[in-house]
Amino acid sequence: MNYLFTFLLSVFIVLESTAQAPVVIELFTSQGCSTCPAADRLVSRIANESNSKNSNIIFLSIHVDYWNRQGYTDPFSKNEFTSRQRAYSSMMKLGSYYTPQAIVNGTTEFIGSNEKRMRSEISKAKSRAYESKIESAKVVLTDKIKLKVNYKLKKIDPDDRIFIAYVLDKAITKIGRGENSGVTLEETNIVSQLIKATNTLDGEQYILTDKEIYASNSHVVIFIQSHDTLQIEDAIYLPITY
């Protein structure tokens, strides 16, 4: 009996230690930036590859608002997203920020259209030491414009912050002004809302949108991020159910 218990415990430990670490790639982008569409296409292509292989790679396209001064207002842009990019710049001591900028798990940054670097950093991040903190989570559509998110964590550290992102799978936009004037952009994994949730092991959060939610064209991502280092420690992709 003791041998069986020891064997099962060993299997559990091995499974925990060899579980593939989630990789979160934040792409800071803008519809007003002429060099961003190449990065958007790259993200879309790698995301499609990842989905087909069932890998734990999560893309978040985050639209900043400082390009709106160029005569075109990006409908997905928010000042809070620009503030998030600034926080990364400050933590990494970059001295500036730019688009398209990719940040992997909150710790590594590079030009978002650099495919070789993107694939290399994803590979590195997948093989990092990983301890899962998210035990379970689900998202339910409660009415046309409201989602209920429930999550349960295995553990939470004092400096952890829990973020919930409401993400549009795909959007097609005809650009009328600015650097991309006349171009029709097809973008994926667009962050519509990013909410800081309550730091608790067992939480519930509602997401209210200003447009009707289509479960077939949206999803939710929960991720845990260190407040002190900005490293993303765990994440989960959640389809929307009814």
C-alpha positions in Angstrom: 0.0 0.0 0.0 2.8 2.4 0.9 4.6 1.5 -2.3 1.4 2.4 -4.3 1.0 5.7 -2.5 4.6 6.6 -3.1 4.3 5.7 -6.8 1.1 7.8 -7.2 2.7 10.7 -5.4 5.7 10.5 -7.6 3.5 10.5 -10.7 1.6 13.6 -9.4 4.9 15.5 -8.8 6.2 14.6 -12.2 3.0 15.7 -13.9 3.0 19.0 -11.9 6.7 19.7 -12.8 6.4 18.8 -16.5 3.2 20.6 -17.2 3.8 23.1 -20.1 4.1 26.6 -18.8 1.6 29.1 -20.3 3.0 31.8 -22.5 1.3 35.2 -22.6 2.4 37.5 -25.4 1.1 41.1 -25.2 1.3 42.9 -28.4 1.1 46.7 -28.0 -0.2 47.9 -31.3 -2.4 50.6 -33.0 -4.5 50.8 -36.1 -2.9 54.2 -36.7 0.6 52.8 -36.9 1.9 51.7 -40.4 4.4 49.2 -39.1 1.8 47.4 -36.9 -0.2 45.4 -39.4 2.9 43.1 -40.0 3.0 42.3 -36.3 -0.8 41.8 -36.2 -0.5 39.3 -39.1 2.4 37.5 -37.3 0.4 37.2 -34.1 -2.6 35.9 -36.0 -0.5 33.3 -37.8 1.3 31.9 -34.7 -2.0 31.9 -32.8 -3.6 29.8 -35.5 -0.7 27.4 -35.4 -0.9 27.2 -31.6 -4.6 26.5 -31.6 -4.1 23.6 -34.1 -1.4 22.1 -31.8 -3.5 22.7 -28.6 -0.5 24.5 -27.0 -0.7 26.9 -24.1 0.2 30.1 -26.0 -2.0 33.1 -25.3 -1.9 36.3 -27.4 -3.3 39.6 -26.2 -3.4 42.5 -28.7 -3.5 45.7 -26.7 -4.3 48.9 -28.6 -2.6 52.1 -27.2 -4.0 55.5 -27.7 -1.0 57.8 -28.4 -1.3 57.2 -32.1 -4.7 58.8 -32.0 -3.1 62.2 -32.4 -2.2 61.4 -36.0 -5.8 62.1 -37.3 -7.3 58.6 -36.8 -8.8 57.3 -33.6 -8.3 53.5 -33.0 -11.7 52.2 -31.7 -10.0 49.6 -29.6 -7.5 52.0 -28.0 -7.5 53.0 -24.3 -5.3 55.2 -22.2 -5.2 52.5 -19.6 -3.5 50.3 -22.1 -0.9 53.0 -22.8 -0.3 53.2 -19.0 0.3 49.5 -18.9 2.9 49.7 -21.6 4.5 52.6 -19.8 4.7 50.5 -16.6 6.6 47.8 -18.5 9.0 50.5 -20.0 9.7 51.8 -16.5 10.2 48.3 -15.0 12.6 47.3 -17.8 14.3 50.7 -17.8 13.8 51.1 -21.5 13.5 54.9 -21.5 10.8 54.8 -24.1 8.0 52.7 -25.6 6.8 52.0 -29.1 4.6 50.0 -31.4 4.5 47.3 -32.4 6.1 46.0 -29.1 5.8 42.4 -27.9 6.2 41.5 -24.3 6.4 37.9 -23.3 5.2 36.9 -19.8 5.8 40.4 -18.6 9.6 40.1 -18.6 11.0 40.2 -22.2 10.4 42.8 -24.9 11.2 43.1 -28.6 9.8 44.4 -31.9 6.5 42.6 -32.4 7.0 41.9 -36.1 10.3 40.0 -35.5 9.2 36.5 -36.2 12.5 34.8 -35.4 12.7 36.5 -32.0 9.0 35.9 -31.3 9.3 32.1 -31.9 12.5 32.0 -29.9 11.1 33.7 -26.9 7.9 31.6 -27.0 10.1 28.5 -27.0 12.1 29.7 -24.0 9.0 30.7 -22.1 7.3 27.3 -22.6 10.3 25.5 -21.0 10.6 27.6 -17.9 10.0 26.2 -14.4 6.3 26.4 -13.8 4.0 26.1 -10.8 0.3 26.3 -11.6 -1.7 28.7 -9.4 -5.0 28.6 -11.2 -7.1 25.5 -10.3 -10.2 26.1 -12.3 -12.2 28.9 -14.0 -15.3 29.4 -16.1 -17.1 32.1 -18.0 -20.9 32.2 -18.5 -22.9 34.6 -20.6 -25.6 35.9 -18.3 -27.3 38.2 -20.8 -26.5 40.0 -24.1 -23.9 42.4 -22.6 -22.8 40.7 -19.3 -20.4 37.9 -18.5 -19.9 36.2 -15.1 -16.4 34.9 -14.5 -15.7 32.5 -11.6 -12.1 31.4 -10.7 -10.5 29.2 -8.1 -6.8 29.4 -7.3 -4.5 26.9 -5.7 -2.4 29.6 -4.1 -1.9 33.4 -4.2 1.2 35.3 -3.1 1.0 38.8 -1.4 2.3 40.6 -4.5 0.1 38.7 -7.0 -2.5 40.6 -9.0 -5.3 38.8 -10.8 -6.3 40.2 -14.2 -9.3 39.3 -16.4 -9.2 40.2 -20.1 -12.3 40.2 -22.3 -10.9 39.5 -25.8 -12.4 39.7 -29.3 -11.3 36.8 -31.5 -11.4 38.8 -34.7 -12.3 42.2 -36.1 -12.1 43.7 -39.6 -11.8 47.5 -39.8 -11.6 49.8 -42.9 -9.2 52.6 -42.0 -10.2 56.1 -43.2 -7.4 58.3 -42.1 -3.8 58.2 -40.7 -0.9 56.2 -41.7 -3.0 53.2 -42.7 -5.6 55.2 -44.6 -7.4 53.1 -47.2 -6.2 49.8 -45.7 -8.6 47.1 -44.4 -7.1 45.6 -41.3 -8.0 42.1 -40.1 -6.9 41.7 -36.4 -7.2 39.0 -33.8 -7.1 38.5 -30.1 -8.0 42.2 -29.4 -8.3 43.1 -25.7 -11.6 45.0 -25.2 -11.4 45.2 -21.4 -8.7 44.4 -18.8 -10.0 44.2 -15.3 -8.0 43.9 -12.1 -10.0 41.3 -10.0 -10.2 40.8 -6.3 -7.1 39.0 -4.8 -8.9 36.0 -3.4 -8.5 32.2 -3.8 -12.2 31.9 -4.8 -13.5 34.8 -6.8 -16.3 36.1 -9.0 -16.2 39.0 -11.4 -18.8 40.4 -13.8 -17.8 42.0 -17.2 -20.3 44.5 -18.6 -19.8 45.4 -22.3 -21.3 48.2 -24.4 -22.0 45.9 -27.3 -23.7 42.6 -27.7 -21.4 39.7 -26.8 -21.0 36.9 -29.4 -19.6 33.8 -27.7 -18.4 32.6 -31.1 -16.2 35.6 -31.6 -14.8 36.3 -28.1 -13.2 34.7 -25.1 -11.7 35.5 -21.7 -8.2 35.2 -20.4 -7.3 35.2 -16.7 -3.7 35.7 -15.7 -1.8 36.2 -12.5 1.0 38.8 -12.5 3.5 39.9 -9.9 3.0 43.5 -8.9 6.7 43.8 -7.9 8.3 42.3 -11.1 5.4 42.3 -13.6 6.2 38.7 -14.4 3.1 36.7 -15.5 3.1 33.6 -13.5 0.1 31.7 -14.7 -2.7 32.1 -17.2 -5.7 30.4 -18.7 -7.8 30.8 -21.9 -11.5 30.5 -21.3 -14.2 30.0 -23.9 -17.6 31.6 -23.2 -20.5 29.3 -22.3 -24.2 29.9 -22.0 
